[in-house]
Every structure is written in C-alpha cells, then in structure tokens.
C-alpha cells in the first residue's frame, strides 16, 4: 500500500490540560484503506503510543504532559492488513505560558517595567513587540523555563491613548499608555 502524502494539522487546547487534535487528508479510494494508525511519543521517530482509527481522518489526543514536545505520524491500513510507511512527522509543543498580570497601564511619561513569565522548565520563549515605542530590553533572546521580560515604554507625545501587545509563546501581555495632557 502506498501512503499518499498525509497532511497533519495540530490544534492545541490548553484550557483543560494539554491535548492536540490532528487531521489529515484521506488516501485515495483505490487504495482500499480501512483505517489509520496514529503514532506519537516524546522522541522523533520513536513512538511510545499508537491509536487505531477506523474510518476517520481526525483524532484528538489528550492527557499529554504539559511542557513536552510530542511527535506524531500516521500510517494507513488496507483491507489485507498491510500498513503503509509513516507520513511526515510533525511536532507539537504542549508548553503553557502565564503572566502574573495580563496588562500594565503607563502614564504619558512612559517608564521601565518587568513581567514575570511562568512556564515549564524545558519550554523555550522569547518576547516580541511590533511597536517602536514599546522596546524589549531583556527577554527578546530565547529563554528556557521561568524568567523575566524587561521592557520600556517611550513617552507619549500625543493626547491619544495607545495600546500594544508583548507576545510570549502565543500569550499576549497588553501595554496601555495614557495620552499626554496638552499645556497651553
């Protein structure tokens, strides 16, 4: 049996624990595929777990340990019980990221502050900002585990409030700055 290239898409749901939902393209009807096998584990091409799947091309895998990299691949089974080669492997990261606060408000003068990042010991992260007035002073390099981001907010010369986001591992930290008051 020849396995047509399988595309695996991963969706993460961390609200109730680490889980991944995978989806792939079905094989051609001419191949008489009667099911699939989903293999996964914490080492590349060394799968500790396998799930038999009968006619579906999606599978949710739950109870994954947070802070791990999981590797996934799929095979197809035909009517004769022959199993195809593995699909391309994908990796899913189950790291979670938390901040002590979700936002910080600055006055028009700006300033320098720190954010504490909480995550699992082997989870990598770095902070990103898309605004020139919100600069990352420490934490923009790749860090692992818990740490801090030091950032500065430039003075706001306009009377309008402005908002920006620091992004860490897909988690947003909002920075709001009040506008300056005009002196006449």
N, C-alpha and C positions, 0 to 999 in steps of 0.2 A: 504494500500500500504506500502510495506517495502522499506525503502530507503537503498540501498546498500551504503556502506561507500563512501562518496564523498571526493575526494582529491582536495583541492583548492590551487592553486599556485598563488602567487601575484607577479606582476611586477610593478615597480614604474617608472613613467615618470615625473620628476620634471622640465623639461625644460620649459614647458608652463603651469605651475600650477600643483597642486597635483592631480594625478589620479592613479588608481590601475586597472590592468587588471587581472581578475580572470578566472581560468579554472578548470574544474572538470571532473571526469570520468562519462560517461553516465550510467544510470541504465540499467538493463537487458531488452531486448526487450519483455520478457514475462510479465513484469510489466505494459506494455501499457502506458508508460509515454508520455504525450503530451506536457509537458513543465516543467519549473522550476520557482521557485521564489528565488530571491536573496535578502536577508535581510541584512541591515547594519545600524550602528549607532556608537555613541561615548561611549557607555556603554555596557559592556559584557551582552549578552542575553537580552538586552533592545533595540530593533531595532526601530529607528525612520523612516526608509525608506525601501521601498520594490520595486523591479523591477520585472515585469512579463517577462519571457523569453520563447519564443515558441520553437523552435527545436534546439537551440544552447546550447553548454556547455562552452561557454566563454562569458564574459561580461566586458566591460570597464566601470568603474565608475569614472566620472570626477567631477570637481568643488568641490573637497574636500579641506577643510581648512587645510593649512599648519600648522604643529606643533601639530597635533592631533593623537590620536590612534583611529583607526576605527576597529570595529569588524564585521566580515562577516560570514554568514551561508547560506546554500542553502536548499530548500525543493524541492521535486518532486511532480508533479500533474499527476494523471492518467485520463483516459477517463471519468470516473464517477465523476470527480471533487474532488476526495479525495486527501488530502495533507499529505505528509509524515512528520515524525519528522524532526527536524533540523539536518543538517550534523554537523560534528565537526566544532567548531568555530575557525577562525583564526583572528589574529590581524595584522593590517598594520600600520606602523608608517609613517606619512607624514612630518616628520621633514626635514628641509633643513639645510645644514651646509655650511658656507662660510668663507674664509680667506681673509685678506686684500691683501696678496700676495699669489702666487702659489708655489714659491720656494725661497730658500735662498742659496747663494754661500758663502762658507767659504774659507779662505786661509789654508795652510797646518798646521798652528798653532792651528786651531780649535777655540773654544770660547763658549759663552753662549748667547742665544737669546730667545725672546718671540714671540709667534704667538697669534694674537687675533682671537678667534673663535666667529663667529656670528651665532646664531640660534634662534628659537622661545623660549619663556620663559619656557615652560614646557618640552623642549626636553633635554634628557639626552645624555651625550657624555663622552668619555674618549679617551686619546691619546695612540697609540701603536706604537712601533718601533721594527723591527726584527733584528736590527744591534747592536752589543755590543758597537760600537764606537759612537752611537747616543743614548744618555740617556735622558729620560724624568725626569726632576727634579720636575715639578709641572704640574698637569693636567692628570696624569695617573689614579687618582681616579675618580669615577663617579661624574661628574658635571652636573648642570642643567642650561640651558639658556646660555647667553653670558659669555665668560670667556677668560682665557689666558692659554697657554701652555708654560712653561719654559723648555728649553732643552739645553743640552751641546753636543758639538762635540769634541771628543778627537783629539789630534794631529795626523796627518797622517805621519807615518814614511816612507812611500813608495813614489816613484815618480809618481805613477799612481793616476789619479783622481778616486774618489769613490762617489757613489750615494746611497742614502737611502730614504725611504719614511716614514713619520709620517702619520698614518691613524686615522681619526676622523669621525665617522658616515659614513663610506664608502668614504669619501672625502680624497684625497691624497694631502699632502704637501711635495714637493721634497726638499731634502737637498743634495747639491753637495759640495764636498770638493776637492780643488786642491791638487795635489801631492807635496811632498817636493822636493826642489832642492838639488841635491847631491853636497856637498862641498868636494873638494879634497885637 
